[in-house]
Amino acid sequence: MTTIAVTGHMDLTEESVLRVRAALDDLLKAYEPDALIGVSCIAAGSDSLFGEAVLAAGGRLVVVLPSQDYRQAKVKPDHAETFDRLVGAADEVLVMPHETANREAYEAANRVLLERAERLVAVWNGEPPSGKGGGTADVVVEARAAGLPVDVVWPEGTARRG
């Protein structure tokens, strides 16, 4: 078994989504489908693209939800169908004990991702942590400090909105 967690930017441009998804599909081809486990919080953007790529590759999906209110409080209408589909397709759904989705809940969920993983895929533009904590760069720093291999996915032409 190979367990791969994901961290990544939520705010990919529309054009970037196809590039990132293709890069994730290519990356996951290196793994045996029946031995692949993907761990994701399935937030909009990179997390969900990774979840979809794991399922498309024939792997199993483990979903980690940061809080009990995550679906109601944080999933926007344009992401609800994808979120619900991925939760339904998951082999395991782990809901963190936090009542509300906040920085503490996200950091706890990120710790679970890293504890379960043998590798981390980071859909990341390479910019350093913002100092707010819990972001993509923070997870990459934590993974590297723990000695976890990190595969950075940021195909040429990929960009964030705004």
N, C-alpha and C positions, 0 to 999 in steps of 0.2 A: 504494500500500500504506500502511496505517496499522498501526503496531505499538504495542500497548498492553500494559504490564506491570501486575501487580497486587501489592499488599501488603494485608494485612488481619488482623484478629483471628481466631484459631482457635477461641475459646471463646464463640461466639455461642449465645444461648439457642435452644431448639427453635423457639419462636415467631418469633424473629428471622430464621431461615434463609429462610423464605418471603418475608419483606419484602425482605431483601437480594437474593435471587435475582430477584425482580420488578424491583427497582431496577436491577440489572445488565442484565437483559433490555431494559429501557427505554433505558438509556444506550447499549447497543450497537446499537440500532435506527438510530442516526444514521450508522452506517458501512455501506459497501457490503460485503456478505458475502464476495465474492470478493477483496476488498482488505483484509480484516481479519485481523490476526495477533495472537493473545493469548499473552503470555509469563507463565508461572506456575510456582512451585515445587510446586503442587498439594497443599500441606499440607491437613489437615482444616480445615473452616470456609471462610473467605472465598476462599482460593486455589482450592480445588476448585469452589466455587460459580461463580467467575469462569470457570474452565476449562470447566465445563458450559455456561455462558451463551455463551461464544465458539463452542463447537461447535454449540449450538442456533441461533445466529445465522447459521450457515453459514461461520464463519471457520475459520482454521487455528490449531492449538495448538502452542506450543513449550514443552516442559517442561524446567525447570532443576532438577536434583537436587543438593542441596548437598554430598553425599558419596557415596562408593561403598557405604557400608553403610546409607544412608538408609532404604531399604525395610525391611530387617531390623530396624534399631535404632529407628526412629522412627514407623513406620506402625502404628497400633494396629489390632487385629482389626476394630473397627467401621468403620474407614475403608479397609481393605485392598481391598474390592471396587471402591469408587469410584476409589481410587488406581490400581489395575491397569487399570481401564477407561480412565481418562484417559491413562495412559502408552501403552496400546494404540492410542488414537485420535490421538495426537500425530503431527504431521508430522516433528517433530524432538525428540529427547531428549538433552539435554546433561547429562552427569554430571561434576560438578566433580572435580578431582584429589585432593580430601581423602579420606583413608581413613575417617575417622570424622566423624559429625555433631556438630559443636560450634560455638561462637560464631564462630570463624574461618571455618568452612565456610559458615555462614549469611550472614555479612557478604560473603564472596566471591560467593555466589549472588546476593545483593541487588545487588552491583555489576554483575554480568552482566545482571540484569533491567533496570537503569537504563541501561546502555550500549546495549542493544538497542532500547529503547523511545523512542517519540516522545511518549508520554503515560503517566501513571501513574494507575491507579484505586486509591484507598485506601479500603478498607472499615474506617473508622477513627472512633472516638468523639471525636476531637479532643484527647484528653489528651496532654500533653507527654511526651517520652521519659523512660523510667524510669531511665536512667543505666546500664543493663546493656549497651546496644548491640545492634544487630541486630533491634530490634523494629519494629513498624509505624510508630510516630511517627518513629523514626530514619530509616527509608527515605523518609518524606515530607519530612523536613528535608533529606536529601541530594538528593532530586529537585528540590525548590524551589531549593536552592543551585546546582544545575546548570542551572537555567532550564527544567526540564521542567514542562509543564502538569500539574497534579494535579486530578483529579476526585474529590472526597470523596463517598462513598456511606455514608450513615448515616440511613436512613429513620426517621421519627418512630416511637417505640415499640421501636426496636432496643436490645438490651441484651446484655451479656456475662454468662456464668455466674459464679456465686460472688460 
